[in-house]
Structures are given as structure tokens and as C-alpha cells.
Amino acid sequence: MPLRFIAKSIHTYLIDYPVIIVLMVAPFLLKLGKGGPVGPWISVVTRATTLLLPALTDHTTGPVPVIPNWLHLWMDGASGVVSITAPTAFHFTGLSDWYYSVLVAAVLLTTSVLNALK
């Protein structure tokens, strides 16, 4: 039997949605675009796609269950890869670099350690 740290409903409503919304708004509040306009928008685009995932995932918290849970987890991981590679690929410095380091930690935490597997 797999170990479950947090139930899926709690993961979805108290972790997925709030974390995604904060990560979409934070780049603009922190004014990360000073080093280049790509910084804030990477977070918005990657998080906008992951905002749809909980709603479309085939589990008890998905109102439109069309995406299997394994694909949801894979797409979360892909979002993490984009977040990990963005600072190097786009030469972020200063606050943008720190922001994406924290973002990577948040994505990895929510997609691995806190994830309730079937």
C-alpha cells in the first residue's frame, strides 16, 4: 500500500490551486521583468497550464475528468523541468534567479513529497 502524506482533495484545493495562483501573480508583484520580459511570463504560461490540470484530472476532485492521473503527474514534472532550466536558458540574474530557485523547490515539493499517489 502506497504511503499517502496528504489526501487528493487537500492536495488539490489547499496546495495545487493556491500555489499555482501565487506563482502566477508573484513575478509581477516582485517586478521580475527588469532583466528581460521573459521572466514573469514563463511562470504565468507554465502555471496557467498546470492550473487546468486539477480540474481536468480523472480523480475525485476533477470536475471534468479527462486527463489520467499519470499524465497530470507527468505534466507537473514537465512544468518543473521548464522552471529548472529557465534561469540558465534565459540568463536570469538577481531576484529572478532566486525566484525561480524557490519556484523549483515549490514545484518539486508539491509534485513529489506532498503528492498523494493512488
Sequence and secondary structure as in RCSB ss.txt:
>XXXX:A:sequence
MPLRFIAKSIHTYLIDYPVIIVLMVAPFLLKLGKGGPVGPWISVVTRATTLLLPALTDHTTGPVPVIPNWLHLWM
DGASGVVSITAPTAFHFTGLSDWYYSVLVAAVLLTTSVLNALK
>XXXX:A:secstr
    SS HHHIIIIIIHHHHHHHHHHHHHTTGGGG THHHHHHHHHHHHHHHHHHHBSSTT SS  B HHHHHHH
HHHHHHHHHHHHHHTT  HHHHHHHHHHHHHHHIIIIIT    
